[in-house]
Amino acid sequence: MNKSITFSKLFIVALAALATSCSNKHKDVSQTTGWKINTSKNGGFEAELNYEQDLPVGMVFVEGGSFIMGQTEEDVLMDNNATPRQVSVASFYMDETEVTNTAYREYLFWLNRVFGESYPEVYWNALPDTNAWRSELGYNDPLVNNYLRHAGFSHYPVVGVSWDQTQDYCAWRTDRVNELALIDEGALKHNTEQFDDDNFNTETYRAGQYTGSQKKGYKDLANPKSKTGRRGRLEDGVLTAGYRLPTEAEWEKACCWNEERQEKTIFPWGDEEPKETQANLLESHFWAQAEIGSYPAGKSPAGCQQMIGDIWEWTSSEFTGYPGFRTGFDEYNDKWFTNQKVLRGGSFGTPKMSIRGSYRNFFRLDERWLFSGFRCVEDI
C-alpha cells in the first residue's frame, strides 16, 4: 500500500516537473542568458516563442528529409539522365492542385486595377498565351477565347504561362497574403485604392519604404516612446516566407515518396502503369486538361492531385545533367544544358509509356506552351 502511494507521488512529481519544464520553454526568458525578453526594460529584444503555423489555404504539408531521387526502375527509354541518388529537402507546403484559371484571373484583375490606366503593359505582359490552343492536331479554336475566361473552366489549370510569368505570380501571391495578414493584425488599413507604385509590396514594406494606408504599427519595445510603432517582420510569425516554384527535388518528393513507408515509387499511386482513373494522359483521348480533382485515385501520398498527366509543371531547377551523367549519343540532352528549366509530370499529350515521376522535361524560360502550367510551394 505504502509503495503504491510512494509511486503515485513520484509520478505526480514527475508530471509536475515535466509541465514546469515545458512551461518554462515558452516563457519570455532567454534559454541561453536567463534575461527576460519581449520587454522594453531590457532593451526590447523580441521573439515569438509560441509560434504555430497554420496550414496555408489550398496547400498540403510535405515532410522534409532524405529520399531517393531519380529513376529507380529499368531505363527502357534510355533517358540516362536520372541516376538515382539520395538527396535531402527541408519541409515545405505545396499547392494541392495546379494554379487554376480562377486563381490566375484574380491576379490579372489586380494587375489591371492597379496598373491598367498608367502602365497597361504590366497587365498585357502577364496574360497567358491563349493562342497556344490553335493547333494542327485538333480543332480547339473555341478554347482560345473560352478556356481562360469562361466560368465552365474556372477550376481547370491555367496553361500557356512562361517560367518568367510564374515568378511574377509567386511574388504577387506573397504580397497579397502578407498584406491580408497585416490587415488582420491591425497593422495596415484595408485599402482597395492602390494604384501604380503606391501598392503594398513585402520588400518595400519591410525596408520601411511603403507609405500606403498604415495603421499604428506593432508596439516597438526597443523604442517604447514611439507614437507610430514599428513595422511587422518575419520574427513576428505573421509574414510568410514567400511563395515560389518547387525545386525538382521537392516536386519529386511530393509526387512519389511515401514518408510512412520510406518508399520511392514510380508514380504517386505506386509502381503500376497509369490507368485512366488515375491520370489524364494521351490514352485518355481527352486531348485537353481535366478539371482539378478529377483523378482522386492518382493522388500522391503527400496529398497532391494530378501530378501525373494534364500539364507539365514548371520547377525552379535548371536543366542540367545529374551527377555522373555521361551521354553516349549525339544530339542528346547535354546540348540543351543551357538556359532551360525543368518541368515535371507529363501532360494530356504524353503517352503513358513515356512518363514516370522522375522524368525530366525542359523548356526555355520564355516559352508558353499549351501543355505547361505550375503549382507553388511555401517555405516553413
Buried (B, 14 or more C-beta within 10 A) or exposed (E): EEEEEEEEEEEEEEEEEEEEEEEEEEEBBEEEEEEEBBBBEBEBBBEEBEEEEEEBEBBBBBBBBEBBBBBBEEEEEEBBBBBBEEBEBEEBBBBBBBBBBBBBBBBBEBBBBBBBEEBEEBBEEBBBBBEBBEBEEEEBEEBBEBBBEEEEBBBBBBBBBBBBBBBBBBBBBBBBBBBEBBBEBEBBEEBEEBEEEEBBBBEBBBEEEBEBBBBEBBEBBEEEEEEEBBBBEEEBBBBBEBBBBBBBBBBBBBBBBBBEEEBBBBBBBEEEEBBBEBBBBBBBEBEBBBBBEBBEEBBBBBBBBBBBBBBBBBBBBEBBBBEEBEEEEEEBBBEBBEEBBBBBBBBBBBEBEEBBBBBBBBBBBEBBBBBBBBBBBBEB
